[in-house]
Amino acid sequence: MNAAAQQASLSTRDLTIRFGGHVAVNAVTADFYPGTLTVIVGPNGAGKTTYFNLVSGQLAATSGSVHLAGRDVTKLGPAHRTRLGVGRAFQLTNLFPHLSVLENVRLAVQSRAGIGLNMFSVWFGHKAVIERAEHYLERVSMIAKRDVMVGTLPHGDQRKLEVAILLALEPEILMFDEPTAGMSVDEVPVVLDLIHQVKAERNKTVLLVEHKMDVVRSLADRIIVLHNGTLVADGEPREVMQSKIVQEAYLGTPEHV
Ligand SMILES: Nc1ncnc2c1ncn2[C@@H]1O[C@H](COP(=O)(O)OP(=O)(O)OP(=O)(O)O)[C@@H](O)[C@H]1O
């Protein structure tokens, strides 16, 4: 695990949310560090997406807290948390369907650069911004589709575009919720390669919700297991995959893990 001296980029403390009488996330305490990719696994309805929503600010906690680099952000909304370095892909709500692929990434590059919508600064930085946007489109193998209207793209391309937008925002914490779901067989490696590249840079905190065990195995530095909203295992992949609780209840029989 990481050196105790290193500050966690993200922490949750007793993080809890109730929907009526149902506790969807139950007192989850965890620290996440730069340079570590953590995969969150667990059966359907375990609370994985809800935990992501609590971290990114889409949902407000019933109790407990969320901290970014030591700062308590529990009361802050999602836009504020984004500005503080939380980046999340695969909600597809980040996309502007009536703009081109390039325009979508350009807006993310501008937002990251703090250029905003001031006309003079847009003009001033235009060439550099476009080049930057093209760079991210190349990284997701979508440069050939730069002028296509986003609303007309197939689902897999929209998800790749979301990765480009996420990278363009240059967050410190990257959250991927089932990044390859709904993708065709030839699209999956493009996205997995990108996550591998982000991981190889060793300076970002990456959280991934994933069901596919081959993906978990190839990417995870650490695995957290949620069950009924509760954190039931947390550790290095080999240790967690071989633990009795995971073998029996969460990942199936040993030959599946
Ligand atoms: N807005 C909501 N209102 C009521 N219940 C909710 C809400 N969001 C989630 N839940 C419930 O909370 C529990 C956890 O759901 P969540 O989607 O986080 O699970 P998950 O682990 O991501 O599942 P999956 O792997 O199927 O995506 C479920 O029982 C779900 O029905």
The ligand as a Tripos MOL2 file, in Angstrom:
@<TRIPOS>MOLECULE
LIG
   31    33     1     0     0
SMALL
NO_CHARGES

@<TRIPOS>ATOM
      1 N1        -32.1530    7.4580   -6.1060 N.pl3     1 LIG1
      2 C1        -32.4250    6.2960   -5.5050 C.ar      1 LIG1
      3 N2        -33.5640    6.1270   -4.8080 N.ar      1 LIG1
      4 C2        -33.8370    4.9710   -4.1790 C.ar      1 LIG1
      5 N3        -33.0150    3.9090   -4.1530 N.ar      1 LIG1
      6 C3        -31.8650    4.0220   -4.8220 C.ar      1 LIG1
      7 C4        -31.5000    5.2050   -5.5350 C.ar      1 LIG1
      8 N4        -30.2690    5.0060   -6.0990 N.ar      1 LIG1
      9 C5        -29.9050    3.7580   -5.7610 C.ar      1 LIG1
     10 N5        -30.8490    3.1660   -5.0100 N.ar      1 LIG1
     11 C6        -30.7580    1.8280   -4.4240 C.3       1 LIG1
     12 O1        -29.5240    1.7390   -3.7540 O.3       1 LIG1
     13 C7        -28.9540    0.4560   -3.9310 C.3       1 LIG1
     14 C8        -27.5840    0.5560   -4.5310 C.3       1 LIG1
     15 O2        -27.6950    0.8940   -5.9020 O.3       1 LIG1
     16 P1        -26.4230    1.1150   -6.8340 P.3       1 LIG1
     17 O3        -26.9440    1.4950   -8.1770 O.co2     1 LIG1
     18 O4        -25.4830    2.0400   -6.1770 O.co2     1 LIG1
     19 O5        -25.7910   -0.3420   -6.8890 O.3       1 LIG1
     20 P2        -24.5880   -0.8580   -7.7960 P.3       1 LIG1
     21 O6        -23.6750   -1.6020   -6.9130 O.co2     1 LIG1
     22 O7        -24.0070    0.2720   -8.5790 O.co2     1 LIG1
     23 O8        -25.3580   -1.8740   -8.7540 O.3       1 LIG1
     24 P3        -25.0730   -2.2950  -10.2760 P.3       1 LIG1
     25 O9        -23.8440   -3.1460  -10.2640 O.co2     1 LIG1
     26 O10       -26.2890   -3.0580  -10.6440 O.co2     1 LIG1
     27 O11       -24.9110   -1.0260  -11.0780 O.co2     1 LIG1
     28 C9        -29.9400   -0.3370   -4.7750 C.3       1 LIG1
     29 O12       -30.7520   -1.1080   -3.9150 O.3       1 LIG1
     30 C10       -30.7240    0.7280   -5.4740 C.3       1 LIG1
     31 O13       -32.0100    0.2700   -5.7910 O.3       1 LIG1
@<TRIPOS>BOND
     1     1     2 1
     2     2     3 ar
     3     2     7 ar
     4     3     4 ar
     5     4     5 ar
     6     5     6 ar
     7     6     7 ar
     8     6    10 ar
     9     7     8 ar
    10     8     9 ar
    11     9    10 ar
    12    10    11 1
    13    11    12 1
    14    11    30 1
    15    12    13 1
    16    13    14 1
    17    13    28 1
    18    14    15 1
    19    15    16 1
    20    16    17 2
    21    16    18 1
    22    16    19 1
    23    19    20 1
    24    20    21 2
    25    20    22 1
    26    20    23 1
    27    23    24 1
    28    24    25 2
    29    24    26 1
    30    24    27 1
    31    28    29 1
    32    28    30 1
    33    30    31 1
@<TRIPOS>SUBSTRUCTURE
     1 LIG1         1 GROUP 0 **** ****
